[in-house]
Amino acid sequence: MIFAISYTIPFIFLFLLISHQAKKKNLLIEFSFKISPWYIYLVTSCVMFCLIILNDCITSFVPKEGPLLGDMYKEIEDFMKEESKNTIPFLSTTVLLAPICEEVLFRGIILNGMLKNKIHPIKAILFSSFLFGLTHMNPWQFVGGFLIGNFIGFIYFTTNSILDCILWHIFNNALAIVTMFFFNEEILSNQSNFNSIILSILIISCLVIPAGCVFLFKKRRKI
């Protein structure tokens, strides 16, 4: 419970500070919680799943051994295993509280504010995703935060719905927890055709991601 509370309190103070400053400058902070059409969720789910696979492939190249990164990775791993023993607080924080707080801040306030101030969408999405990655404070989650954050930022740009961003952030975190604790890499590594399967999935992912993004961008003005 301390983990859940300590995570949420800084966001609450930050939101209150931002709200106070916005009120002083007569700025209106508002988000849309509208639900997108079903086909947007269908396409987004395909792209998101492919991005998660691509992200896992990229982060696997970040060293997990050595005097600095090795110790850092072990500390993170031990921390996650220890916190996961308290199932309800752990899941409520990582799968619910984190997506809500982080999406409201990085997409609802930072990205939304930059877009409203006529900053180029690409620059706004990249910058907000870079900040999002930095807050995770380790190289493995930075890569995932930046990569997945860019797509979630793109979702916000196309749908203008903070609800969509929260839902896909929940999906990403939930899938990450499932693969972390229930995915047995040793079983897959013993399969002779495992490498060719992974290569095929990566090739398909690299085709699906840009195709899905183009589709979402074309549907942007129709939502």
N, C-alpha and C positions, 0 to 999 in steps of 0.2 A: 504493500500500500504506500510505503514511503517513496518507492521508486515512481509510482504513478503520480503521487501528489507533487514530488519534487520536479517531475517533468512538466507538469501542467502550470505550476505557479509562475515561472518566468514568462510564459506566453501570456498569462492573464495580465501581469504587470505591463508587459510590452503592448498589448492591445489597449489597455487603459491609457497608457502614455500617448500612443498614436491617436487614439480617439480624442484625447484632450488637446493635442496639438492641432488636429484637424478642425476641432470646434473653434479654437482661437483664430484660425485662419479662414473660417467659414468654408471649409472644404467638406464635401459629402462623400463618405465612404459607403459604398453599397455594392452588394453582390447579387447575382441572379442564381436562384436555386431551381431553375426550370429544368424539366426532364426533356432530354433530346429524343428524337424519333428512334424507333427500334433498330433501324438499319445502321444508325450511327454507332450504337453500342455493339452491334455485330461486327462491323469493320474495325472498330477500336479494339475490341477484344482480341481479334486476330493479330493486329499490329502490336498490341501490348504483350501478348504471349511471345511473339517473335523477338521483341526487344528484350524481354527478360532472358530468353535463351542467349541472345547475342551478348547481353551484359555479363552473364555467367561465364561466357567464353573469354571475354576481354579481361574480366577481373581475375581469371585463373592465371593470367600472365604476371600479375602483381605478386612479387615474392612474398612467401609466408614464412620464410626462414631467414636467419641472420641475426646479428647482435641487436639491431633496432627493430626492424619489421617483425622479426620472429617473436620477440618479447611482446610487442604490441598486439600481434594477432592472437597470441596465447592468452593475454589478458582479456581481450574482447570475447574470445571463445569461452573462457572460464566465467566471465561475467554473464554472458547470455545463458549458459547452462545453469548457473546459480539462480538467476532471476526467473528462468522458465519453470523452476520447481514450484513457484507460487503462480499457478496457472491462470487464475482469474485476473489478478492485477497485471500480470505480464501480457496476456492477450488483450486486455482492455486498453493498455497503454500503446502497444505496438500496432495493433490492428484497428483501434478506434480513435484514441486520443491523439496519437501522433499524426495520422492522416488529416484529422479535422484541424488541429492547431497549425500544422505546417502548411496545409493548402490555403487556409485563410490568410496566413502571413505572406507566403511566397507568391501565390497566384492571386489571391483576392486583394491584397494590399500592394505588394511590390510590383508584380507584373501588371496588374490592373491600373495602378497609378502611372506606370511608365507608358502604357498604351494610351491612356487618356491624355497624357502630356505629349502625344504625337511622336514619341520615340519609336524608331523603326522596329517592327515586330520581331525581326530576327535578333537585333541587339537586345531588346527587352527580354526575350525568352532565354537567350544565352546568359545574360547577366543574372537573372533571377535563378536560373538553374545552377549557375556557378556558386552563388551564395548558398543555395539549397544543399549542394554537395559539400561545401566547406563546413556547414554546421554539423555534419556527421563525424568530423574530426578524425578520420582514418582513411587511408588511400583506397581501400576496397569499397567502402560505402560512398566515397567521393565519386568514384567512377560510375557507380550505379545511380547515385543521386543526380549527377550531371546528365547522364544519358537518359534515364527514365524521366528526370525532371524536365528535360527539353521536350519530350513528347507530351507530358502532362501540360506543360505550358502551351504547347501547340493545340492541345485539346481545348484549353481555355480560350485561346485566340479564335478557334473555329466555332465553338459552341457558346462561348460567353457564359458558361455555367460553372460555378464553383462546386456544385453538387457532383457534376461529372468528374471533376478533378479528385474530389474526396473519394468517390467510389473506386476509381482506378488506382488510387494510392492504397486504399484498403486491399484491393485485389493483389497488388504487388507485394505488400507486406505479408499478407496471409500466405501467399504462394512461397515467399521466401522462408517463412517459418516452417512450412510443410517440408520443403526440400532440405532445410537445415537439420531437422530432427528425424525425418522419416525416409529420406532418400539415401539409399545404400549405394555409394559409388563403387565399392569393391565388387558388388555383384555385376554391375554393368561393365566394369573394366575387364572382367574375365571373359566377356563375350568377344569372339574373334572379329565379328563384323561391327563392333561398337563404333570404331573410328569412322567408318564409312557412313554409318547412320547419322552420326553427329555432323559430318561434313555435308550430307544431303540436307539436313535440317537447317544448317547455317546458310546454305545456298538459297533454300526456299525462303528463309527469313529475310535475307538481303533483297529478295524480289518483292516479298509481301509488304515490307515496311514502306518503301517509297511509293508503291502503288496505292496502299491504304492512305498515306498522307496526301497524295494528289486527290484521291476521292473525297476525303474530308475537307480539303481546301475548296474544292469545287462546290461542295454542299454548304459552305459557310454562309453565304448570303441567303440561302433558302431556309435556314433554321429560324 
